[in-house]
């Protein structure tokens, strides 16, 4: 019994750091190319406005008064740039930080192509690379685990069929400063 408790405790201690964190994120910038390019995280602005309007009157006269308030935050373009290939996204996290992720085309899991199949340039020894799956929508889920982010998004009308791809995390940028 004592060893069982110790074993369960060890599993819980070592399983916690391995668990992934799943968050709702928004793609605020995207770039994709099969040739190498420089990705610079662009600046962005987020604002919220509230308007209060009060009107009263009669059939022949109306009086209205109101007020408006806008608050916002902005992030200038980052000085840091990344030399990448493939799909690169800036993901707005719920706490305001920005995660920069990249996915370069992948070699199929099989490694070598089956006999008789043609690879790159007709050479069966050279496997074809597959492009990374790219979400067409901006509001997605991201499961962060270690240095990777698994992006998950709906691909059916009812939202039940999902597509996913694993991207490498290039960096996490601080949240924008409030004005």
C-alpha positions as CSV (number, residue, x, y, z in Angstrom):
1,X,0.0,0.0,0.0
2,X,2.8,2.4,0.9
3,X,4.5,1.8,-2.5
4,X,1.3,2.4,-4.3
5,X,0.9,5.8,-2.7
6,X,4.5,6.7,-3.5
7,X,4.1,5.5,-7.1
8,X,0.9,7.6,-7.6
9,X,2.6,10.6,-6.1
10,X,5.5,10.3,-8.5
11,X,3.2,10.0,-11.4
12,X,1.4,13.2,-10.4
13,X,4.7,15.1,-9.8
14,X,6.1,14.1,-13.2
15,X,2.8,14.3,-15.2
16,X,2.1,18.0,-14.2
17,X,5.0,19.6,-16.2
18,X,4.1,17.4,-19.2
19,X,0.4,18.5,-19.4
20,X,-0.6,20.9,-22.1
21,X,-2.4,24.2,-21.6
22,X,-5.3,24.8,-24.1
23,X,-6.3,28.4,-24.8
24,X,-8.6,30.2,-27.1
25,X,-6.4,32.5,-29.3
26,X,-6.8,34.8,-32.2
27,X,-4.5,35.0,-35.2
28,X,-3.6,38.6,-35.5
29,X,-1.0,38.2,-38.3
30,X,-0.1,35.5,-40.7
31,X,2.6,34.9,-43.4
32,X,3.4,31.8,-45.5
33,X,6.1,31.0,-48.0
34,X,8.0,27.9,-49.0
35,X,11.1,30.0,-49.4
36,X,13.0,31.6,-46.5
37,X,11.7,35.1,-45.4
38,X,12.1,37.5,-42.5
39,X,9.0,37.6,-40.2
40,X,8.7,40.8,-38.2
41,X,5.9,40.9,-35.6
42,X,3.7,43.9,-36.7
43,X,2.2,46.4,-34.3
44,X,-1.4,46.2,-33.5
45,X,-4.1,48.3,-31.7
46,X,-6.9,47.0,-29.6
47,X,-9.7,49.5,-28.5
48,X,-13.0,49.4,-26.7
49,X,-15.7,52.1,-27.0
50,X,-18.8,52.7,-24.9
51,X,-21.5,55.2,-25.7
52,X,-24.3,56.4,-23.4
53,X,-27.2,58.1,-25.1
54,X,-30.3,59.5,-23.4
55,X,-33.2,60.8,-25.4
56,X,-36.6,62.2,-24.3
57,X,-39.2,64.2,-25.9
58,X,-42.7,64.8,-27.2
59,X,-44.3,64.3,-30.6
60,X,-42.9,67.6,-31.8
61,X,-39.6,67.9,-29.8
62,X,-36.8,65.6,-29.0
63,X,-33.8,66.2,-26.7
64,X,-30.8,63.9,-26.6
65,X,-27.6,64.0,-24.7
66,X,-24.8,61.5,-24.6
67,X,-21.2,60.7,-24.0
68,X,-18.6,58.4,-25.5
69,X,-15.5,56.9,-24.0
70,X,-12.8,54.9,-25.8
71,X,-9.9,53.0,-24.1
72,X,-7.2,51.1,-25.9
73,X,-3.8,49.5,-26.0
74,X,-1.2,49.4,-28.7
75,X,1.9,47.4,-29.4
76,X,4.5,48.8,-31.8
77,X,6.2,46.6,-34.4
78,X,8.8,44.4,-32.6
79,X,12.5,45.0,-33.2
80,X,13.0,41.3,-33.2
81,X,12.7,39.4,-36.5
82,X,12.7,35.7,-37.3
83,X,14.3,34.0,-40.4
84,X,11.7,31.3,-41.2
85,X,10.2,29.2,-43.9
86,X,6.6,27.9,-44.0
87,X,3.6,29.3,-42.1
88,X,4.2,31.9,-39.3
89,X,1.5,33.3,-37.1
90,X,1.2,35.9,-34.3
91,X,-1.3,34.6,-31.8
92,X,-3.1,36.9,-29.4
93,X,-3.3,35.1,-26.1
94,X,-6.2,35.7,-23.6
95,X,-3.8,37.7,-21.2
96,X,-2.7,40.0,-24.0
97,X,0.7,38.5,-24.8
98,X,1.5,37.4,-28.3
99,X,2.9,34.0,-29.2
100,X,4.8,33.8,-32.5
101,X,4.6,30.3,-34.0
102,X,6.0,28.7,-37.2
103,X,5.5,25.4,-39.1
104,X,7.8,24.4,-41.9
105,X,6.7,21.7,-44.4
106,X,7.1,18.2,-43.1
107,X,8.5,14.9,-44.4
108,X,5.9,12.2,-44.2
109,X,6.1,9.9,-41.2
110,X,6.8,6.9,-43.5
111,X,10.2,8.5,-44.3
112,X,10.9,6.9,-47.7
113,X,8.3,6.7,-50.4
114,X,6.9,3.2,-51.3
115,X,8.6,1.4,-54.1
116,X,7.5,2.6,-57.5
117,X,6.2,5.9,-56.3
118,X,7.8,9.0,-57.5
119,X,9.3,11.4,-55.0
120,X,10.7,14.9,-55.7
121,X,11.9,15.1,-59.3
122,X,10.8,11.5,-59.9
123,X,13.4,10.1,-57.5
124,X,11.7,7.5,-55.1
125,X,14.6,8.0,-52.6
126,X,13.6,11.7,-52.1
127,X,10.3,11.9,-50.1
128,X,7.8,14.5,-51.0
129,X,7.3,17.1,-48.3
130,X,3.8,18.1,-47.2
131,X,2.8,21.6,-46.5
132,X,1.6,22.5,-43.0
133,X,-2.1,22.7,-42.5
134,X,-3.2,26.3,-42.1
135,X,-6.4,27.6,-40.4
136,X,-8.5,29.8,-42.6
137,X,-10.3,31.3,-39.6
138,X,-8.7,33.6,-37.0
139,X,-10.4,32.4,-33.8
140,X,-8.8,29.0,-32.9
141,X,-7.7,26.9,-30.0
142,X,-4.0,26.4,-29.2
143,X,-2.6,23.7,-27.0
144,X,0.7,24.7,-25.6
145,X,3.1,22.0,-24.6
146,X,6.8,22.6,-24.2
147,X,8.2,24.3,-27.2
148,X,5.2,23.4,-29.4
149,X,1.7,24.8,-30.0
150,X,-0.9,22.5,-31.5
151,X,-3.3,24.7,-33.4
152,X,-6.9,23.4,-33.6
153,X,-9.8,24.9,-35.7
154,X,-13.2,23.8,-37.0
155,X,-13.5,22.7,-40.7
156,X,-17.2,21.8,-40.8
157,X,-20.4,23.8,-40.7
158,X,-21.6,22.4,-37.5
159,X,-18.1,22.9,-35.8
160,X,-17.7,19.3,-34.9
161,X,-15.0,18.3,-37.4
162,X,-11.7,19.8,-36.4
163,X,-8.3,20.1,-38.1
164,X,-5.0,20.5,-36.3
165,X,-1.3,21.1,-36.9
166,X,1.7,21.4,-34.6
167,X,3.7,24.6,-34.8
168,X,7.0,25.5,-33.1
169,X,6.9,28.4,-30.6
170,X,9.4,31.0,-31.7
171,X,8.7,33.4,-28.9
172,X,6.2,34.9,-26.4
173,X,6.0,38.7,-26.5
174,X,4.8,40.8,-23.6
175,X,1.3,42.2,-23.6
176,X,0.8,45.7,-25.0
177,X,1.1,48.7,-22.7
178,X,-2.1,50.6,-21.9
179,X,-2.5,54.2,-23.1
